[in-house]
Amino acid sequence: MKDINVAIVGGSGYTGGELIRLLKFHPHVNINQITSRKHAGKKVSDLHPNLQDVDLKFTDVDDIDADVIFSALPHGVSMNIIPDLLENGSKVIDLSGDFRFNDIDTYEKWYGIEHKYPDLKAVFGLPEINRELIKDANLIANPGCFPTGAILSSLPLVQDKLVDHLIIDSKTGVSGAGVTPTNVTHYPICADNVAPYAVGTHRHMPEIQEQLRSFGNYDVNVSFTPHLVPVTRGILTTNHSFLKDDSLTTDDIYELYLKKYADELFVKVLDDNNIPSLNSIRGSNYCHIGGINIDENGHLVVISAIDNLVKGASGQAIQNMNIICGFDENESLKHLGLYP
């Protein structure tokens, strides 16, 4: 099996640090470049103090040469360099939102950015729905963190067209806001608080809806509200809906999820339908699903938990790399979550 050279563009943030941490012990990967215009020349461990054994320095973005390139640049910036990276023959996994949408008009509406390369198409990098397409792709659009938990908690329902509308309520840790502190993420503001934000306007809502509609081949509608909670990592998603078939029971839906995810490495439907928790998946690439319940009014709840920086970002990107390169899909991702 051929070893590969990997570059990380924009490696100074949390997702860049997680890519380095997880790839460090990949048996077939050599990290040969980590870029940051702002921090060029600094040691990686200056910004990521957990990476003391990584003997690399940040470089400028020029002259990137690798078999696989992870772009961890912001939305609107990533698209400016990706065409050149592809032209040089690299496989590119983009962690921004620039290539996640099939409908460019939807991207421009929700991101407020003119897309410079509307004809450049990517495969949406959620292996649980697009594994076969990922294998032959040159450009992967890594899913957003919220969409990963929301879509995985919805797929069995949408696959069988059991619901018409999904109400998705997600609680996210502060690391999802990125490495740069803001008035919202300042400790005295976010501690001891739960803060809904971007109510009805969050750009991950159309991403969730587009993917579910494509997967289910019908016009399922999605409502999505995120909440910032005072934890560092994780997204807990509570998925609400009403089933079109009122004869189905909680056990029926639980068995549906068990069957759907029986062969998936990183999606675990919990034994005895236990409720997922953030402190069970922390640091891992797993999505836990459980707490499935239909109440006396026919209201269905499904709960999922992921680490927003791993399965919600860097871990999933590495999972995509493994698929593209023909490595074991769980290579460098085999570790379990930290508990407590």
NUPAZA-782187 format. One record per atom (N, C-alpha, C, O): x, y, z. Coordinates in steps of 0.001 Angstrom, whole numbers, padded with zeros to 6 digits, always signed. Example, Ala and Ser with C-alpha at 12.3 -4.5 7.8 and 13.67 -1.06 7.14 Angstrom:
2
+013190-005690+007800+012300-004500+007800+013200-003300+007800+014236-003319+008465+012850-002250+007080+013670-001060+007140+012900+000030+007870+013409+001138+008039
//
This chain:
340
+000842-001185+000000+000000+000000+000000+000885+001245+000000+001760+001389+000854+000660+002129-000943+001517+003293-001131+001336+004306-000005+000212+004654+000353+002462+004777+000553+002416+005873+001507+002206+007178+000747+002537+007284-000434+001653+008164+001439+001334+009437+000785+001890+010610+001573+002089+010531+002785+002139+011709+000851+002464+012986+001466+001195+013811+001599+000369+013864+000688+001058+014449+002747-000147+015216+003061+000255+016633+003450+001240+016835+004160-000511+017607+002983-000341+018998+003396-001632+019481+004046-002727+019062+003670-001490+020364+005022-002632+020975+005699-002528+022476+005472-001596+023124+005948-003481+023013+004751-003492+024446+004448-004393+025139+005467-005583+024840+005565-003811+026063+006218-004554+026712+007290-004534+025862+008543-005583+025514+009084-003340+025529+009003-003202+024576+010101-003144+025173+011481-002850+024457+012438-003416+026468+011628-003252+027105+012932-004481+027011+013827-004385+027253+015030-005638+026663+013257-006874+026605+014039-007102+025246+014678-006257+024355+014595-008254+025101+015313-008572+023856+016015-008635+022665+015056-008126+021588+015369-009259+022856+013891-009374+021723+012970-008005+021333+012420-007729+020151+012215-007141+022334+012180-005780+022023+011742-005024+021245+012795-004327+020279+012483-005163+021666+014051-004504+020948+015134-004990+019524+015275-004201+018620+015554-006281+019314+015084-006831+017963+015170-006355+017095+014008-006093+015906+014187-006243+017682+012827-005708+016921+011697-004291+016438+011993-003952+015285+011726-003473+017319+012539-002092+016940+012863-002080+015859+013937-001366+014865+013809-002860+016048+014985-002893+015073+016089-003290+013695+015597-002684+012697+015985-004296+013633+014752-004815+012348+014309-003940+011699+013242-003820+010475+013190-003329+012526+012392-002495+011985+011318-001098+011606+011788-000394+010867+011100-000696+012093+012933+000662+011877+013427+001042+010392+013450+002189+010041+013176+000094+009535+013773+000390+008111+013902-000231+007267+012786-000350+006048+012912-000623+007921+011701-001142+007176+010553+000038+006481+009874+001006+007148+009509-000019+005162+009697+001150+004429+009190+001495+004720+007739+002595+004395+007292+000573+005329+006990+000812+005547+005564+000872+007025+005191+000805+007377+004013+000999+007885+006196+000945+009327+005939+002209+010011+006434+002673+009774+007549+002747+010858+005583+003814+011772+005974+003287+013197+005824+002943+013624+004722+003226+013936+006942+002800+015335+006876+004013+016154+006457+004962+016319+007225+003971+016664+005233+005166+017350+004740+005030+018863+004696+005998+019561+004395+003819+019390+004997+003666+020848+004996+002424+021236+005787+001362+020630+005640+002574+022255+006626+001455+022839+007374+001561+024344+007188+002562+024949+007572+000544+024946+006605+000674+026352+006235-000113+027281+007148-001133+026907+007727+000391+028497+007256-000295+029604+007917+000442+030877+007549+001599+031065+007925-000226+031747+006816+000434+033003+006440+000825+033802+007683+001926+034348+007759-000072+033864+008639+000146+034678+009842+001265+034133+010712+002008+034898+011327+001389+032789+010765+002323+032177+011710+003501+031482+011023+004175+030654+011635+003749+031818+009755+004855+031182+009027+006162+031346+009793+006508+032440+010240+006877+030237+009932+008147+030231+010653+008051+029765+012085+009055+029368+012676+006860+029805+012654+006678+029336+014026+006592+027815+014067+006176+027180+013098+006986+027243+015193+006819+025815+015395+005334+025496+015584+004583+026290+016150+004931+024330+015104+003543+023901+015269+003149+023879+016748+002029+024245+017103+004067+023452+017596+003762+023351+019032+003603+024710+019701+003094+024781+020819+004029+025798+019041+003800+027127+019603+002312+027448+019657+001855+028149+020560+001553+026929+018681+000118+027183+018637-000690+026002+019150-001792+026177+019669-000142+024799+019007-000832+023587+019457+000048+022923+020517+000834+022035+020188-000070+023335+021775+000867+022873+022804+000791+021378+023095+001685+020830+023740-000264+020711+022630-000346+019253+022798+000511+018501+021786+000662+017283+021890+001071+019207+020810+001799+018561+019716+003305+018790+019845+003957+019216+018892+003850+018506+021022+005265+018765+021289+006194+017905+020432+007322+018314+020159+005752+016740+020007+006608+015841+019239+006478+016020+017733+007036+015239+016961+005750+017038+017318+005610+017309+015887+006717+018268+015483+006679+019451+015824+007695+017759+014760+008880+018538+014409+008662+019250+013076+009350+018987+012090+007692+020153+013074+007371+020896+011861+007130+022361+012198+006748+022698+013319+007355+023222+011220+007040+024632+011354+005995+025017+010314+005892+024405+009250+005231+026038+010647+004291+026574+009678+005060+027240+008536+006072+027907+008750+004554+027042+007327+005131+027690+006154+004086+028598+005525+002924+028594+005933+004497+029370+004540+003531+030168+003790+002742+029243+002863+003059+028061+002736+001728+029784+002227+000799+028965+001448+001348+028649+000061+000783+027817-000649+002428+029294-000331+002955+029104-001681+003593+027723-001856+004088+027125-000901+003569+027234-003094+004285+026007-003478+003881+024792-002638+004725+024117-002050+002592+024536-002597+002088+023367-001879+002166+022161-002798+001695+022208-003935+002761+021081-002307+002927+019880-003128+002689+018657-002248+003486+018357-001360+001593+017958-002501+001261+016773-001702+000268+015924-002472-000407+016402-003384+000189+014654-002089-000793+013763-002715-002208+014128-002300-003126+014148-003120-002372+014417-001012-003672+014820-000471-003481+016121+000290-002551+016257+001085-004370+017076+000039-004296+018372+000706-005599+018620+001448-006683+018547+000871-005476+018913+002732-006621+019332+003530-006643+020852+003562-005667+021483+003969-007745+021436+003136-007893+022886+003209-008766+023225+004414-009965+022946+004431-008140+023828+005418-008861+024237+006627-008977+025758+006681-008932+026361+007753-009126+026361+005514-009263+027804+005400-010720+028226+005589-011621+027396+005471-010959+029495+005878-012335+029964+006073-013159+029901+004791-012615+029816+003690-014484+029945+004955-015397+030039+003822-015040+031270+002986-014724+032329+003529-015094+031121+001684-014798+032232+000802-013329+032374+000473-012981+032976-000543-012465+031836+001302-011017+031865+001055-010577+030565+000396-009744+030566-000511-011140+029472+000856-010734+028157+000369-010905+028036-001140-010042+027488-001826-012019+028550-001656-012290+028381-003090-011240+029044-003966-011077+028667-005127-010520+030032-003424-009549+030760-004225-008306+029936-004550-007638+030197-005551-007987+028943-003714-006763+028171-003954-007031+026761-004470-006139+026132-005039-008249+026260-004278-008513+024855-004591-008352+024517-006076-007803+023459-006382-008798+025353-007008-008587+024996-008429-007129+024759-008772-006813+023831-009517-006227+025588-008239-004796+025404-008518-004272+024117-007893-003446+023429-008493-004739+023789-006704-004301+022556-006045-004722+021338-006854-003953+020390-007005-005943+021365-007372-006430+020254-008188-005665+020154-009498-005383+019058-009983-005332+021306-010065-004614+021321-011342-003237+020695-011209-002692+020160-012174-002676+020765-010008-001363+020158-009759-001439+018656-009514-000414+018007-009304-002663+018097-009540-002828+016654-009409-003095+016155-008010-003139+014946-007786-003275+017063-007057-003555+016649-005681-005030+016313-005506-005888+016863-006197-005313+015415-004586-006665+015222-004089-006883+016245-002978-006006+016444-002137-008052+016897-002971-008297+017971-002007-009530+017653-001184-010576+017281-001716-009385+017808+000135-010501+017672+001068-010692+019032+001723-009846+019495+002489-011813+019661+001409-012076+021035+001843-012978+021028+003060-014085+020491+003011-012512+021626+004161-013292+021667+005388-014161+022916+005493-014882+023081+006478-014106+023793+004501-014991+024961+004492-016327+024591+003857-016543+023449+003452-017213+025569+003780-018515+025329+003163-018565+025639+001685-019637+025583+001082-017414+025971+001076-017435+026533-000274-017944+025588-001353-018462+026043-002372-017806+024288-001148-018205+023345-002198-019226+022316-001712-019380+021260-002324-019920+022619-000619-020873+021653-000063-022209+021626-000790-022950+020648-000686-022523+022678-001519-023864+022794-002094-023875+022416-003571-023008+022835-004338-024861+021626-003954-025103+021376-005375-025692+022604-006044-025416+022892-007209-026514+023326-005282-027172+024523-005795-026339+025736-005387-026343+026133-004222-025626+026323-006346-024751+027459-006049-025560+028665-005581-025082+029441-004753-026780+028834-006098-027619+029949-005643-027886+029854-004144-027925+030870-003451-028068+028627-003646-028291+028439-002210-027050+028842-001431-027151+029505-000398-025878+028445-001921-024628+028845-001260-024513+030361-001198-024242+030915-000132-024712+031034-002314-024537+032480-002367-025556+033199-001488-025245+034230-000892-026768+032662-001406-027792+033270-000563-027436+033168+000911-027552+034152+001643-027005+032000+001356-026811+031767+002790-025431+032192+003285-025264+032505+004464-024441+032204+002389-023097+032616+002796-022807+034068+002436-021841+034650+002931-023630+034651+001585-023429+036040+001200-022152+036269+000420-021570+037353+000481-021708+035253-000316-020459+035311-001073-020731+034864-002506-021428+033874-002731-020184+035590-003466-020274+035132-004852-019317+033969-005062-018131+034068-004749-019832+032873-005591-018985+031705-005818-018228+031893-007137-018829+032075-008196-016893+031845-007045-016064+032118-008213-015929+030917-009144-015532+031065-010300-016263+029719-008637-016064+028513-009448-017316+027631-009378-017262+026508-008879-018439+028145-009880-019695+027398-009766-019714+026084-010531-020525+025207-010234-018832+025937-011509-018806+024706-012310-017915+023624-011698-017891+022492-012181-017192+023968-010647-016315+022998-009991-017127+022242-008935-017543+022818-007931-017344+020966-009171-018226+020187-008316-017424+019252-007402-016388+018709-007784-017938+019090-006196-017311+018220-005199-018291+017137-004788-019496+017254-005008-017763+016092-004196-018587+015063-003562-018771+015453-002087-017801+015752-001391-019999+015445-001635-020282+015729-000228-019739+014575+000611-020162+013428+000463-018789+014902+001497-017991+013866+002148-018568+013272+003409-017900+013252+004443-019793+012788+003346-020353+012015+004451-020318+010550+004025-021169+010123+003244-019359+009773+004517-019186+008403+004018-020431+007538+004135-020635+006632+003327-021254+007806+005119-022428+006963+005344-023461+007089+004235-024368+006262+004143-023340+008115+003386-024242+008205+002235-023499+008207+000894-024090+007860-000129-022227+008587+000878-021533+008782-000402-020235+007999-000518-019341+008407-001260-020109+006901+000187-018832+006174+000229-018319+005825-001172-017138+006017-001460-019178+005326-002026-018739+004897-003351-018304+006081-004207-017345+005968-004971-018988+007207-004093-018593+008395-004846-017283+008971-004327-016479+009489-005102-017067+008883-003021-015847+009415-002410-014617+008691-002952-013570+009309-003149-014736+007403-003190-013584+006598-003619-012884+007170-004841-011659+007102-004939-013637+007726-005766-013071+008196-007031-013023+009715-007147-012785+010252-008229-013248+010401-006044-013344+011861-006094-011975+012523-006016-011062+012018-005362-011847+013664-006695-010658+014512-006562-010877+015640-005563-009924+016139-004964-012145+016045-005384-012478+017127-004459-013613+016669-003550-014695+016306-004011-013345+016696-002265-014333+016322-001257-014735+017562-000480-013874+018298+000001-016026+017801-000351-016545+018856+000520-016891+018214+001861-017922+017557+002003-016024+018412+002829-016265+017829+004150-017508+018471+004754-017627+019696+004725-018437+017689+005299-019671+018261+005832-019431+019196+007010-018403+019118+007682-020386+020074+007248-020358+020880+008452-020580+020025+009686-021071+018900+009596-020212+020570+010844-020330+019802+012084-021790+019544+012448-022163+018408+012742-022613+020587+012429-024037+020390+012724-024692+019429+011732-025399+018517+012162-024485+019595+010421-025101+018670+009477-024716+017213+009697-025530+016318+009471-023484+016963+010136-023091+015568+010345-023987+014894+011374-024553+013836+011096-024128+015481+012551-024983+014890+013579-026446+014869+013188-027163+013908+013468-026889+015946+012531-028300+016042+012150-028660+015046+011062-029698+014389+011146-027823+014924+010046-028115+014012+008937-028069+012564+009405-028947+011772+009063-027044+012214+010190-026944+010830+010642-028122+010436+011531-028542+009278+011525-028650+011378+012285-029807+011064+013129-031109+011040+012349-032151+010679+012895-031061+011426+011063-032276+011516+010240-032350+010485+009123-033440+010180+008641-031212+009946+008705-031182+009132+007491-032194+007989+007458-032902+007848+006461-032294+007163+008512-033255+006057+008413-034692+006528+008207-035463+005877+007502-035052+007646+008812-036402+008173+008662-036644+008665+007242-037715+008454+006673-035638+009321+006678-035774+009882+005334-035675+008787+004279-036366+008837+003261-034822+007804+004517-034662+006714+003549-035988+006010+003296-036293+005647+002160-036773+005817+004343-038062+005143+004206-039233+006116+004075-040397+005717+004119-038900+007420+003911-039937+008462+003723-040988+008422+004832-042190+008473+004569-040517+008332+006063-041423+008220+007208-041858+009564+007768-042815+009633+008539-041158+010647+007384-041472+011971+007930-041469+013000+006809-040813+012824+005783-042222+014084+007029-042231+015190+006079-041481+016408+006598-041044+017261+005825-041337+016475+007921-040714+017660+008518-039867+017220+009705-040301+016415+010529-038656+017760+009780-037744+017482+010881-037415+018784+011594-037043+019773+010962-037556+018775+012906-037155+019913+013733-035903+019493+014497-035934+018577+015319-034801+020185+014205-033492+019775+014714-032970+020828+015682-032802+021995+015329-032721+020389+016900-032243+021253+017978-030863+020754+018387-030726+019626+018860-029841+021585+018208-028467+021153+018478-027805+022044+019524-027947+023267+019507-027080+021398+020435-026281+022100+021447-024807+021868+021106-024373+020726+020953-024050+022942+020989-022656+022814+020563-021689+023406+021571-021993+024380+022260-020509+022788+021639-019437+023317+022463-018793+024539+021827-018964+024793+020635-018052+025292+022631-017521+026581+022210-016425+026441+021150-016201+027379+020385-015747+025310+021083-014703+025132+020071-015262+025201+018658-014518+025447+017709-016570+024987+018506-017186+025094+017194-017128+026502+016621-017287+026692+015415-016900+027490+017485-016809+028880+017025-015417+029237+016539-015199+030354+016070-014463+028306+016642-013121+028560+016152-012177+029066+017218-012569+029293+018363-010922+029242+016825-009853+029536+017773-009825+031000+018202-009289+031316+019265-010391+031899+017396-010343+033324+017725-011480+033696+018669-012647+033505+018326-011164+034229+019863-012233+034564+020816-013074+035747+020342-012590+036634+019639-014334+035735+020740-015261+036816+020398-016047+037212+021643-015902+036599+022701-016874+038235+021508-017726+038629+022625-018687+037519+023023-019067+037405+024189-019074+036706+022057-020008+035615+022336-019315+034462+023057-019908+033831+023932-018053+034183+022691-017354+033023+023249-016459+033383+024435-015818+032502+025008-016405+034656+024810-015659+035071+025996-016219+034334+027216-017435+034229+027378-015331+033828+028069-015760+032935+029158-016893+033497+030011-017852+032770+030270-016838+034752+030464-017938+035233+031311-019293+035292+030609-020340+035310+031256-019257+035322+029275-020512+035376+028520-021100+033978+028325-022301+033775+028499-020239+033006+027958-020780+031689+027607-020863+030743+028804-021628+029779+028765-020091+030995+029874-020184+030130+031049-021536+030312+031731-022094+031409+031744-022059+029216+032303-023344+029258+033016-024463+029828+032155-025334+030548+032643-024426+029494+030862-025408+030061+029957-025692+029083+028824-024832+028283+028455-026884+029150+028282-027241+028448+027051-027794+029501+026105-028781+030166+026418-027157+029655+024942-027493+030770+024062-027913+030290+022678-027065+029870+021892-029211+030346+022366-029617+030095+020973-029041+031189+020075-028909+032337+020499-028699+030835+018842-028174+031846+017933-028535+031493+016502-028903+030359+016197-028422+032492+015626-028765+032327+014204-030106+031602+014057-030239+030690+013241-031089+032010+014847-032383+031329+014857-033068+031519+013495-033390+032638+013096-033277+030419+012809-033916+030457+011497-033021+030920+010376-033451+030979+009224-031766+031255+010694-030886+031814+009657-029538+031104+009577-028655+031574+008860-029347+030001+010278-028039+029363+010288-027783+028673+008948-028647+027973+008421-026582+028883+008406-026258+028387+007063-026168+026870+006983-026131+026320+005883-026132+026177+008123-026126+024718+008068-027513+024135+007819-027634+022971+007437-028551+024924+008030-029906+024419+007785-030113+024020+006322-030570+022906+006066-029793+024889+005347-029982+024467+003954-029057+023323+003547-029397+022543+002657-027887+023212+004190-026993+022091+003904-027637+020772+004339-027613+019787+003601-028206+020767+005533-028900+019578+006030-030049+019224+005088-030206+018073+004681-030844+020230+004752-032043+019994+003939-031686+019499+002546-032315+018567+002045-030685+020107+001909-030315+019688+000558-029860+018236+000540-030244+017476-000349-029048+017848+001512-028534+016481+001531-029636+015467+001831-029677+014402+001215-030516+015780+002757-031601+014851+003073-032575+014724+001907-033069+013631+001629-032851+015821+001231-033739+015753+000070-033113+014912-001046-033800+014137-001712-031820+015075-001238-031137+014290-002263-031121+012810-001898-031359+011950-002746-030840+012523-000630-030763+011139-000180-032132+010456-000237-032246+009322-000703-033165+011151+000240-034487+010545+000306-035296+010677-000963-036310+010002-001136-034836+011572-001878-035508+011796-003148-036947+012274-002950-037860+011855-003661-037128+013161-001967-038413+013835-001790-038182+015097-000970-037109+015279-000394-039183+015969-000918-039008+017299-000342-039276+017320+001160-040230+017947+001621-038431+016635+001912-038510+016732+003357-038063+018132+003771-037113+018678+003210-038748+018706+004748-038433+020051+005221-037688+019987+006548-037937+019104+007369-036773+020930+006748-035934+020948+007942-036021+022306+008617-035900+023343+007965-036231+022294+009922-036081+023483+010757-034923+023214+011712-034827+022130+012288-034045+024200+011880-032816+023965+012641-032501+025150+013544-032504+026301+013105-032230+024854+014807-031821+025891+015750-030607+025416+016546-030690+024407+017246-029471+026133+016449-028302+025785+017257-028290+026555+018577-028852+027646+018682-027642+025969+019574-027459+026616+020875-026003+026455+021299-025435+025369+021185-025412+027520+021779-024071+027457+022353-024188+027105+023829-024921+027748+024581-023445+026059+024235-023468+025632+025640-022036+025659+026180-021088+025544+025404-021865+025809+027494-020527+025994+028069-019740+024699+028227-019387+024308+029340-019469+024040+027110-018560+022897+027079-017563+023159+025961-017816+023988+025087-016439+022464+025979-015398+022705+024982-015708+022003+023672-015642+022615+022607-016048+020720+023744-016243+019914+022536-017619+019258+022547-018203+018991+023597-018105+019013+021346-019259+018146+021196-020486+018847+020659-020676+020049+020849-021325+018062+019976-022643+018514+019530-023655+017442+019901-023538+016292+019480-024635+017823+020682-025757+016947+021014-026961+017438+020227-027402+018576+020389-027487+016571+019375-028606+016938+018508-029849+016163+018894-029831+014935+018978-030929+016892+019127-032235+016283+019380-033108+016521+018161-033387+017659+017783-033530+015424+017557-034245+015432+016293-035719+015117+016566-036045+014033+017051-036606+016065+016255-038039+015913+016520-038803+015743+015207-038492+016403+014216-039797+014863+015201-040644+014719+014024-041929+013993+014393-042066+013465+015496-042863+013976+013456-044083+013181+013575-044134+012203+012411-044026+012598+011250-044298+010938+012726-044305+009904+011702-045588+009948+010881-046671+010208+011406-045446+009691+009583-046628+009627+008723-047442+008363+008990-048653+008344+008774-046788+007330+009451-047448+006062+009777-047561+005952+011298-046572+005672+011975-048759+006171+011833-048916+006201+013291-049008+004806+013911-049213+004675+015117-048859+003768+013089-048860+002412+013646-047463+001983+014112-047325+000978+014810-046428+002741+013729-045065+002385+014102-044820+002647+015586-045358+003592+016163-043997+001792+016188-043693+001904+017619-042234+002323+017815-041439+002336+016875-041913+002662+019048-040523+002986+019389-039600+001840+019011-038523+002066+018459-040009+000613+019304-039175-000548+018969-038962-000665+017462-037876-001034+017013-040001-000350+016677-039865-000403+015219-038784+000570+014739-037947+000220+013907-038813+001783+015267-037854+002799+014832-036456+002449+015321-035482+002628+014589-036346+001959+016536-035041+001548+017065-034437+000446+016189-033249+000495+015868-035237-000536+015804-034752-001613+014937-034364-001085+013556-033427-001582+012933-035098-000070+013085-034772+000552+011801-033373+001165+011843-032601+001026+010894-033050+001839+012940-031722+002452+013093-030643+001385+013247-029563+001511+012670-030917+000356+014003-029946-000733+014148-029607-001351+012792-028442-001625+012503-030607-001565+011980-030393-002163+010661-029620-001220+009750-028698-001641+009051-029997+000059+009758-029352+001030+008871-027858+001128+009158-027059+001211+008225-027473+001120+010413-026087+001393+010780-025313+000159+011236-024241+000281+011830-025853-001027+010960-025222-002267+011435-023793-002420+010925-022946-002970+011630-023513-001948+009726-022197-002154+009118-021336-000896+009102-020271-000881+008484-021785+000154+009774-021013+001396+009792-020014+001393+010946-020370+001111+012090-018763+001710+010630-017712+001685+011637-017915+002736+012718-017640+002481+013890-018394+003912+012336-018353+005046+013249-019721+005527+013724-019805+006529+014434-020780+004841+013352-022102+005193+013864-022571+004055+014751-022748+002927+014290-022770+004351+016008-023156+003344+016983-024544+003666+017536-024735+004669+018224-025504+002804+017225-026827+002898+017842-026718+002202+019193-026421+001009+019258-026954+002931+020250-026595+002470+021578-027463+001304+022046-028666+001259+021784-026830+000366+022741-027538-000772+023317-028648-000286+024240-028501+000714+024943-029759-001014+024223-030911-000699+025066-031445+000702+024817-032141+001270+025658-031108+001267+023632-031622+002592+023264-031236+003662+024285-032005+004587+024545-030044+003528+024858-029584+004509+025844-029423+005880+025218-029288+006003+024000-029437+006913+026053-029319+008289+025580-027850+008641+025380-027054+008437+026297-027459+009161+024218-026062+009546+023977-025629+010696+024885-026447+011488+025353-024328+010763+025117-023787+011856+025927-022507+012374+025293-021780+011628+024637-022240+013651+025492-021054+014252+024901-019768+013696+025486-018765+013574+024783-019792+013357+026773-018553+012884+027383-018245+011431+027057-017313+010859+027621-019006+010830+026162-018692+009473+025693-017997+009462+024335-017334+008486+023982-018148+010545+023573-017587+010576+022222-016441+011580+022097-015854+011722+021024-016127+012262+023169-015104+013312+023128-013765+012779+022603-013244+011783+023105-013222+013452+021592-011941+013063+021031-012009+011928+020023-010978+011527+019483-013193+011403+019757-013321+010246+018864-014056+010621+017584-014638+011700+017477-014018+009710+016615-014711+009913+015340-016083+009244+015317-016664+009048+014250-016591+008901+016478-017859+008189+016539-019052+009133+016612-018966+010240+017144-020157+008665+016064-021472+009274+016294-022301+008264+017069-022498+007140+016609-022788+008653+018236-023669+007805+019019-025112+008248+018800-025413+009441+018809-025991+007283+018605-027413+007554+018390-028221+006725+019374-027933+005548+019594-029228+007345+019961-030102+006633+020906-031191+007563+021416-031507+008579+020797-031757+007193+022558-032845+007984+023118-034055+008039+022211-034846+008979+022289-034213+007041+021346-035320+007020+020384-036621+006745+021131-036725+005774+021880-037610+007610+020919-038860+007461+021664-040023+008090+020902-039905+009179+020340-041138+007386+020898-042399+007939+020394-043329+008094+021588-043657+007109+022250-043759+009327+021870-044622+009529+023037-046087+009278+022678-046410+008898+021553-046939+009492+023630-048359+009161+023441-049040+010048+022406-050132+009730+021935-048399+011158+022050-048952+012044+021028-048371+011783+019638-048640+012526+018694-047563+010708+019524-046980+010368+018238-045752+011180+017880-045319+011179+016728-045184+011875+018860-043997+012708+018654-042745+011845+018803-042521+011236+019849-041930+011800+017744-040716+010991+017735-039505+011847+018062-039345+012945+017530-038651+011334+018945-037377+011972+019268-036246+010991+018967-036324+009812+019312-035199+011492+018321-033956+010737+018099-032804+011651+018500-032797+012828+018139-031828+011124+019243-030732+011942+019755-029398+011410+019229-029169+010201+019198-028532+012322+018820-027185+011942+018392-026156+012801+019104-026446+013912+019548-024931+012257+019206-023817+012995+019802-022564+012756+018972-022252+011620+018615-021850+013834+018668-020562+013743+017992-019599+014731+018637-020014+015648+019346-018298+014529+018380-017304+015547+018685-017230+016458+017469-016910+016000+016373-017521+017738+017649-017581+018653+016509-016236+018822+015795-016204+019176+014616-015130+018574+016499-013814+018730+015881-013305+017446+015231-012335+017481+014474-013950+016313+015517-013466+015043+014978-014456+014528+013935-014268+014800+012749-015490+013803+014321-016472+013385+013318-017130+014593+012650-017589+014503+011511-017174+015711+013354-017744+016921+012775-016783+017728+011928-017173+018753+011370-015530+017292+011815-014561+018058+011027-013355+017195+010644-013384+016503+009626-012292+017236+011461-011002+016668+011061-011009+015152+010969-010420+014589+010046-011660+014484+011903-011723+013025+011845-012448+012547+010608-012010+011607+009946-013549+013190+010297-014304+012821+009100-013487+013097+007833-013566+012346+006860-012704+014179+007854-011838+014473+006712-010814+013355+006514-010532+012964+005381-010261+012845+007607-009303+011737+007515-010011+010453+007078-009451+009665+006315-011217+010243+007550-012006+009101+007098-012185+009168+005580-012073+008151+004895-012458+010349+005061-012571+010523+003612-011249+010255+002908-011224+009615+001857-010148+010742+003480-008830+010476+002899-008561+008980+002827-008070+008478+001816-008884+008271+003903-008662+006821+003917-009435+006126+002801-008926+005200+002169-010660+006574+002565-011478+005978+001516-010869+006267+000141-010763+005366-000692-010474+007505-000096-009884+007899-001379-008624+007090-001674-008402+006651-002803-007805+006901-000642-006486+006292-000836-006493+004776-000695-005453+004141-000871-007637+004186-000383-007714+002740-000252-007136+002203+001042-006831+001014+001137-006979+003072+002051-006534+002611+003366-007726+002052+004136-008874+002257+003741-007457+001348+005227-008548+000972+006117-009276+002237+006561-008643+003221+006944-010594+002209+006509-011363+003430+006739-011146+004005+008142-011267+005212+008354-010828+003135+009086-010658+003617+010457-009189+003839+010838-008870+003996+012017-008294+003852+009840-006870+004051+010141-006645+005420+010786-007086+006446+010269-005957+005413+011916-005661+006576+012767-006903+007129+013455-006842+008185+014084-008027+006427+013344-009279+006874+013961-009874+005818+014890-011051+005889+015245-009061+004843+015282-009589+003685+016013-009826+003954+017488-010518+003181+018150-009266+005031+018015-009386+005276+019446-010828+005597+019839-011593+006176+019068-011166+005206+021046-012507+005426+021571-012580+006793+022240-011563+007460+022434-013799+007199+022588-013980+008486+023228-013430+008520+024647-013246+007480+025279-013170+009726+025141-012695+009917+026506-013873+009974+027467-014823+010726+027249-013813+009188+028516-014891+009204+029511-014296+008971+030890-013583+007979+031042-014516+009764+031873-015403+010950+031842-014698+012120+031211-015277+013200+031096
//
